[in-house]
């Protein structure tokens, strides 16, 4: 049933009459070198259908081989989510036909997932936490990608042509499924967004995925139902598929709460279905939601069971890092920065880069100035994420060191950084090759000072007459003549000495 925007129930009325029940299913592509069951490259952005082979195309006679690195990543994710790791489990075939699934079935885990019964304590903006119970995290392979041409929405409805790219087919995927999230009340949309945010940060800290929602390496399906106040039985749920931004998770939950409430208040019934989220802030019906029986699961006959040893699990447990929000709290205290500054650094993806630059010897203030100002501008100009810039924290720290040693001015240092970004080598090499080192030879600076004074006799006369501030014009002329390589403080000293 479609509900017009004007007919959505007011949010306060929704909360007064109903209790929301949420369930989040997050799909995460792993950053392994190869795919889940074959040796094809696992890399985003390749030319369509160039990263494929008989196995991931499901050609007759091909057999899957399990990626050990993907299994270890799955175990680490489970441990970070406080899950129990299954000592033995099997893959299953999930049978369904869709053009982007070349085998007509997906290799997944059904009743024997790798990780079960966990939780994540999610930090909220008011400083409190909300515990989200995790039902399972299981391994599977991703599908290919369909691109629909000729429709206004980019979906199949109204399209004139559909293109298939199987590069993504077979990419290692972990699906993380929560238990029903109850008791959130009016904070349901906020908690949904906070959970996905915390999960993204945790997975990034583990180094198992780049969690780029804009590229589809992390995708969220948001389940929602409403039950009348005081009721114990859950309502009929809908599943909003492939929500691809943190803000959209919040918007989708809020919209579905208002839409479902409007239908129920009008005496209607909720249809169990998948729904598409539109970036304008609303959802539309997709297809009726299948049940497990519809997929005709049965054990995958071509793969051996997964049986991680206790020793392997304990070794991987030792690789789990500090929770990222705890790390942020510690860093914020150490650096003495405000909540607003910390939030800005996290939002632009600079925090880890700054911390790494500090580890290489820069001060937090200097590292923050480089990554939070000059380098973020360069990233915006290039249209890439900050971490995708071709410069490392160690190289930024090396530039800072050259400035601290007096070999570069701040202006010259920016030119050195531009050279590093252009692929011209390490900072000191760029400084040498471009001839950017600060001039320390007093005889050369003195010659430039004398020339500038001779070219500006009126300014020189003012300085001699006691107007010391006029020296700035001569200093500027010398800096221009030396291409910014002279030490401005030393130039000023020589100017004043020459006019005394």
C-alpha positions in Angstrom: 0.0 0.0 0.0 1.4 3.4 -1.0 1.1 6.3 1.3 1.5 9.9 0.1 3.9 12.1 1.9 1.1 14.3 3.1 -0.6 11.2 4.7 2.3 10.1 6.7 1.5 10.0 10.4 3.2 12.6 12.5 6.3 11.2 14.2 5.2 12.1 17.7 1.9 10.3 17.1 3.7 7.3 15.9 5.7 7.1 19.1 2.6 7.7 21.2 0.8 4.8 19.7 3.4 2.2 18.6 6.7 0.6 19.6 9.2 0.2 16.8 11.1 -3.1 16.4 14.2 -3.0 14.2 16.5 -5.6 12.7 19.6 -4.6 10.8 21.3 -6.8 8.2 24.7 -5.4 7.1 26.6 -6.9 4.2 30.3 -6.2 4.2 32.7 -7.0 1.3 36.1 -8.2 2.6 39.3 -6.6 1.3 41.0 -9.9 0.5 43.4 -10.1 -2.5 41.2 -12.6 -4.3 37.6 -13.7 -4.4 35.8 -16.1 -2.0 36.1 -19.3 -4.0 38.5 -18.6 -6.8 41.8 -16.8 -7.6 40.2 -13.8 -9.4 41.3 -10.3 -8.3 39.1 -8.7 -5.7 39.4 -5.1 -6.6 36.8 -2.4 -7.1 36.6 -0.4 -10.4 38.0 -2.8 -13.0 36.7 -2.9 -16.5 33.4 -4.8 -16.6 33.7 -8.6 -16.8 37.5 -8.6 -16.7 37.9 -10.1 -13.1 36.1 -13.3 -13.8 36.9 -17.0 -14.3 34.9 -20.3 -14.8 34.4 -20.6 -11.0 32.8 -17.2 -10.3 30.9 -17.5 -13.6 29.5 -20.8 -12.5 30.6 -22.7 -15.6 30.1 -26.4 -15.8 32.8 -28.5 -14.2 34.3 -25.6 -12.1 34.9 -26.2 -8.4 35.2 -23.7 -5.6 38.2 -23.5 -3.2 37.7 -21.6 0.0 39.7 -18.4 0.7 41.5 -18.9 4.0 42.1 -15.2 4.5 38.3 -14.6 4.2 37.6 -17.2 6.9 40.1 -15.5 9.2 38.6 -12.1 8.6 35.1 -13.6 9.4 36.5 -15.0 12.7 38.0 -11.7 13.6 34.7 -9.9 12.9 32.9 -12.4 15.0 35.4 -11.9 17.9 35.2 -8.1 17.7 31.4 -8.5 18.0 31.8 -10.6 21.1 30.4 -13.7 19.3 30.9 -17.4 19.9 33.0 -18.9 17.0 31.6 -22.1 15.7 34.1 -25.0 15.9 32.5 -26.7 12.9 30.1 -25.5 10.2 29.2 -26.0 6.5 28.3 -23.9 3.6 25.0 -24.2 1.9 23.5 -23.4 -1.5 20.8 -20.7 -1.5 18.8 -21.3 -4.6 17.3 -18.5 -6.6 17.3 -17.1 -10.1 18.4 -13.6 -10.8 20.6 -12.4 -13.7 23.4 -11.1 -11.5 23.8 -14.6 -9.9 25.5 -16.6 -12.6 25.2 -20.1 -10.9 21.5 -19.6 -10.1 22.5 -20.2 -6.5 24.6 -18.4 -3.9 27.1 -20.2 -1.7 26.3 -19.0 1.8 25.9 -20.2 5.3 22.4 -21.1 6.5 21.9 -22.9 9.8 25.7 -23.2 10.6 27.1 -19.6 10.6 30.7 -19.0 11.6 29.8 -16.6 14.5 26.7 -16.4 16.7 25.3 -14.7 19.8 27.3 -11.5 20.1 26.7 -7.9 20.9 28.0 -4.4 20.2 27.8 -1.6 22.7 27.0 1.3 20.4 28.0 4.9 21.5 25.4 7.5 21.1 25.9 11.3 20.7 24.7 12.0 24.3 27.5 9.9 25.7 25.4 6.9 26.5 25.6 3.5 24.9 23.0 1.1 23.5 23.7 -2.6 23.4 22.7 -4.2 20.1 22.5 -8.0 20.3 24.0 -9.8 17.3 22.3 -13.0 16.2 24.9 -14.2 13.6 27.7 -13.2 11.2 28.0 -15.6 8.3 30.1 -16.0 5.2 28.8 -15.9 1.6 29.7 -14.7 -1.8 28.5 -11.5 -3.4 26.5 -11.3 -6.6 27.3 -9.4 -9.8 26.1 -5.9 -10.6 23.2 -4.9 -12.8 23.1 -1.5 -14.5 19.7 -0.5 -15.9 19.7 2.1 -18.7 16.9 4.2 -19.9 14.9 4.6 -16.6 14.6 7.8 -14.6 15.4 6.0 -11.4 18.2 3.7 -12.5 16.0 0.7 -11.6 14.7 -2.0 -13.9 11.2 -0.4 -14.1 11.1 1.6 -17.3 14.6 0.6 -18.4 15.3 -0.1 -22.0 18.6 -2.0 -21.5 20.2 -3.9 -18.6 24.0 -4.5 -18.5 25.7 -7.2 -16.4 29.1 -6.9 -14.8 30.2 -10.1 -13.0 33.4 -8.6 -11.5 31.7 -8.5 -8.1 30.3 -12.0 -8.4 32.2 -14.2 -5.9 33.6 -11.4 -3.8 33.9 -12.5 -0.1 30.9 -11.2 1.9 30.1 -11.2 5.6 26.5 -10.6 6.5 26.0 -9.4 10.1 22.4 -9.8 11.4 21.1 -8.3 14.7 18.5 -9.8 16.9 15.3 -7.7 17.2 16.2 -4.3 18.6 13.4 -3.3 20.9 12.7 -0.5 23.4 14.3 2.3 21.4 11.1 4.4 21.2 11.6 7.8 19.6 15.4 7.1 19.3 15.0 4.3 16.9 16.3 6.2 13.8 19.2 7.6 15.8 20.1 4.2 17.2 19.9 2.6 13.7 22.3 5.1 12.3 24.6 4.9 15.4 24.8 1.1 15.1 25.8 1.1 11.4 28.3 3.9 12.1 29.9 2.0 15.0 29.9 -1.2 12.9 31.6 0.7 10.0 34.2 2.2 12.3 34.9 -1.2 13.9 35.3 -3.0 10.6 37.7 -0.3 9.4 39.7 -0.6 12.5 40.0 -4.4 12.0 41.3 -3.7 8.5 39.0 -6.3 6.9 37.1 -4.0 4.6 37.3 -0.4 3.3 33.5 -0.2 4.2 32.8 2.3 1.4 29.1 2.6 1.4 29.2 4.8 -1.7 30.9 1.9 -3.6 28.8 -0.8 -2.1 31.4 -2.5 0.0 29.1 -2.0 2.9 25.4 -2.2 2.4 22.6 -2.1 5.0 19.1 -3.7 4.9 16.9 -2.2 7.5 14.0 -4.3 8.9 11.2 -2.5 10.7 7.8 -3.4 12.2 5.5 -1.6 14.6 3.4 -3.1 17.5 0.7 -1.2 19.4 1.7 0.1 22.8 1.4 -2.7 25.3 1.3 -5.5 22.7 3.8 -8.4 22.9 3.5 -9.8 19.4 5.7 -8.3 16.7 4.0 -6.6 13.8 4.6 -7.5 10.1 8.0 -6.2 9.0 9.3 -4.7 5.9 12.9 -4.8 4.7 14.4 -1.6 3.1 17.2 -2.9 0.9 20.7 -1.6 0.2 20.6 1.7 2.1 24.0 3.2 1.1 24.7 6.0 3.6 24.6 6.5 7.3 22.2 9.4 7.0 19.9 7.3 4.7 19.7 4.6 7.4 18.2 7.1 9.8 15.9 8.6 7.2 14.7 5.2 6.0 13.8 4.0 9.5 11.9 7.2 10.3 10.0 7.1 7.0 9.0 3.5 7.4 7.8 4.2 11.0 5.5 7.0 9.7 4.4 5.1 6.6 3.5 1.9 8.5 1.7 3.8 11.3 -0.4 5.7 8.7 -1.5 2.4 7.1 -2.3 0.8 10.5 -4.3 3.9 11.6 -6.3 3.7 8.4 -7.3 0.1 9.2 -4.9 -1.4 6.6 -2.4 -4.2 6.9 1.4 -4.1 6.4 2.7 -6.3 3.5 5.8 -8.3 4.3 8.0 -7.1 1.4 11.3 -5.6 0.4 11.3 -1.9 -0.2 13.6 0.4 -2.2 15.0 3.5 -0.5 15.1 6.7 -2.6 17.6 9.4 -1.8 14.7 11.9 -1.7 13.8 10.3 1.6 11.1 7.7 0.9 10.7 4.0 0.2 8.7 2.2 -2.5 7.6 -1.4 -2.7 10.0 -4.0 -4.2 8.9 -7.6 -4.0 7.2 -9.9 -1.6 9.7 -11.1 1.0 10.8 -14.7 0.6 11.2 -17.1 3.5 14.0 -19.6 4.1 12.0 -22.4 2.6 11.7 -20.4 -0.7 15.5 -20.7 -1.1 15.6 -24.5 -0.8 18.8 -24.5 1.2 20.9 -27.6 1.1 24.5 -28.3 2.1 27.1 -27.3 -0.5 28.6 -30.6 -1.7 31.7 -29.1 -3.3 33.2 -27.5 -0.1 34.6 -29.2 3.0 33.2 -28.0 6.4 34.8 -25.0 8.1 36.5 -26.1 11.4 38.7 -23.5 12.9 40.9 -24.8 15.6 40.8 -23.3 19.1 44.5 -22.3 18.6 43.6 -20.3 15.5 40.7 -18.5 17.2 42.9 -17.5 20.1 45.6 -16.3 17.8 43.1 -14.1 15.9 41.6 -12.9 19.2 45.0 -11.3 19.9 44.8 -9.2 16.8 41.5 -7.4 17.8 42.3 -3.7 18.2 40.9 -1.3 20.7 37.4 -0.2 20.0 37.7 2.9 17.7 35.4 5.1 19.8 37.5 4.3 22.9 40.6 5.2 20.9 39.0 8.5 19.8 38.2 9.3 23.4 41.8 8.7 24.5 43.2 10.7 21.5 40.8 13.6 22.2 42.0 13.8 25.8 45.7 13.5 24.8 45.4 16.2 22.1 43.1 18.5 24.2 40.6 19.1 21.4 36.9 19.8 21.6 34.0 17.4 20.6 33.3 19.5 17.6 36.9 19.4 16.3 37.0 15.6 16.9 33.8 15.1 15.0 35.1 17.1 12.1 38.3 15.1 11.9 36.3 11.8 12.0 33.9 13.1 9.3 36.6 13.9 6.9 38.5 10.7 7.5 41.6 12.4 9.0 41.8 11.0 12.5 43.8 7.8 11.8 46.0 9.7 9.4 46.8 12.4 11.9 47.5 9.8 14.6 49.9 7.9 12.3 51.7 11.2 11.5 52.1 11.9 15.2 53.5 8.4 15.6 56.2 9.3 13.0 57.3 12.4 15.1 55.0 15.3 14.2 53.1 17.2 16.8 49.3 16.7 16.9 48.7 20.4 16.1 51.0 20.3 13.1 49.7 17.0 11.8 46.1 18.2 12.2 46.9 21.4 10.3 48.3 19.4 7.3 45.6 16.8 7.1 42.7 18.9 8.2 43.4 21.9 5.9 45.9 21.6 3.0 45.6 17.9 2.3 41.8 17.7 2.6 41.7 20.6 0.0 43.8 18.5 -2.3 41.6 15.5 -1.8 38.5 17.5 -2.6 40.2 18.9 -5.7 41.0 15.4 -6.8 37.5 14.1 -5.9 38.9 11.3 -3.7 38.8 10.3 0.0 41.6 11.8 2.1 43.2 8.4 2.7 43.4 7.8 -1.1 45.8 10.6 -1.6 49.2 9.3 -2.7 51.0 10.5 0.4 51.7 8.7 3.6 51.7 9.9 7.2 55.4 9.1 7.3 56.0 11.5 4.4 53.9 14.2 6.0 56.0 13.8 9.1 59.1 14.0 7.1 58.0 17.4 5.6 57.2 18.6 9.1 60.7 17.6 10.2 62.3 19.6 7.3 60.3 22.7 8.4 61.3 22.2 12.0 65.0 21.9 11.0 64.7 25.2 9.1 65.3 23.6 5.7 61.8 24.6 4.5 59.4 27.4 5.1 55.7 26.6 5.4 55.2 27.9 1.9 58.0 25.9 0.4 56.8 22.8 2.4 53.4 23.0 0.5 55.3 22.9 -2.8 57.2 19.8 -1.5 53.9 18.1 -0.6 52.6 18.9 -4.0 55.6 17.2 -5.5 55.1 14.1 -3.4 51.4 14.0 -4.5 52.6 14.2 -8.1 54.8 11.2 -7.6 58.2 12.9 -7.7 59.6 11.0 -4.8 60.2 11.3 -1.1 60.0 14.8 0.5 63.8 15.5 0.8 64.3 14.3 -2.8 61.5 16.7 -4.0 63.0 19.5 -2.0 66.4 18.9 -3.7 65.1 18.3 -7.2 62.9 21.4 -7.2 65.6 23.5 -5.5 63.3 24.5 -2.7 65.6 24.4 0.3 65.7 27.6 2.4 68.7 29.8 1.5 71.1 30.1 4.5 73.9 31.9 2.8 74.0 35.5 4.2 76.0 36.8 1.3 73.3 35.7 -1.2 70.6 37.2 1.0 72.6 40.4 1.5 72.9 40.8 -2.2 69.2 40.5 -2.6 68.6 43.0 0.2 71.0 45.5 -1.3 69.3 45.2 -4.7 65.8 45.6 -3.2 66.9 48.7 -1.2 68.5 50.2 -4.3 65.3 49.6 -6.3 63.1 51.2 -3.6 65.0 54.3 -2.3 61.8 55.9 -0.9 61.1 52.8 1.2 64.7 52.7 2.4 64.5 56.3 3.4 61.4 55.7 5.5 63.2 52.8 7.3 66.2 55.0 8.0 63.8 57.6 9.3 62.5 55.2 12.0 59.4 53.7 10.2 60.5 50.1 10.9 57.2 48.7 9.6 58.2 49.8 6.1 60.8 47.0 6.2 58.0 44.6 5.3 58.0 45.9 1.7 61.7 45.2 1.3 61.4 41.8 3.0 58.6 40.9 0.5 60.7 42.0 -2.5 63.6 39.9 -1.3 61.4 36.8 -0.7 60.0 37.2 -4.2 63.5 37.5 -5.6 64.6 34.4 -3.8 61.4 32.5 -4.8 60.5 32.3 -1.1 63.6 30.4 -0.2 65.2 33.0 2.1 64.6 33.0 5.8 62.1 35.9 6.2 63.3 36.6 9.8 66.9 36.8 8.7 66.0 39.0 5.7 64.3 41.4 8.1 67.4 41.5 10.3 69.7 42.3 7.4 67.3 45.0 6.0 67.2 46.8 9.4 71.0 46.5 9.7 71.5 48.0 6.3 69.3 50.9 7.1 70.7 51.6 10.6 
